Amino acid sequence: MEKDSLRQVDLVLIGGSAGSLEVILRILPDLKYGLPFAIIIIIHRKSSFESTLTDLFGSRTGWLVKEAEEKEDILPGTIYVAPADYHLLIEDDRTLSLDFSEKILHSRPAIDATFQTAADVYKRSVAAFLLSGANADGSAGLHAVQKAGGLTIIQDPEEAEIKYMPVQALNKLTPDYILSKHKMAELINLLGNKG
C-alpha cells in the first residue's frame, strides 16, 4: 500500500448493504485505538436489527460504538452507526442530522446521502469505503467524495459476497484503492498516522 498517496483524515465512512456485515466485523478488531478521526457506518438494515447491530460492533472493538443521534457532535475515537429508517446527514458544523425524507434507491439510510453531505463538509479530509451490496446506492456519494478531493476505496468485487454495489461504483469512477477486505483495517490505521 503506497503511503505517499495517503493523508491524515478527519472522518472515515463505511457504507455497505448485503454481504457487508462480515467485512465490517473483519475490520473492527484490527482498528488501532486512539486514531484521530471518527468512523461512520451506513449499512442497509431492517428496523428490528437496530440495537443488536451497535452491540455486535461494540463487541469487536475497543472504540466507542453508538447509534448516531440528532445534533450530535462528530468526535474522534467514536464509531457512529446510522439508525434504521433514517438518512444520516453531516451538517456544516460537523454535527449529525437524522432525516426521514424519501428513500434513495429503495434505501433509508442511504449511503449516498451520508457520503454526499460528508464530502460537502469534510472535502479532502474524508475517506469513504464502499462494500458489498445489491443495489447502486453509494456510487453517487463516492463520486461526490472523489470530486471534493477525498479518498475513495471500493471493496474488490471479485471477493464481495454481492458484487453489484462495488461494480456499479467502478462503472462511475476510478477509486484511489480497490481493496480486499483483509487490507481495509490496515489502510484505516495508516490514515491516522500521517503527519
Secondary structure, DSSP 8 states (H G I E B T S, - for coil): --GGG----SEEEEEE-TT-HHHHHHHGGG--TT-SSEEEEEE---GGGHHHHHHHHHTT-SSEEEE--TT-B--TTEEEE--TTSEEEE-TTSBEEEE----BTTBSS-HHHHHHHHHHHHGGGEEEEE---SS-TTHHHHHHHHHTT-EEEEE-TTT-SS-HHHHHHHHH---SEEE-GGGHHHHHHHHTS--
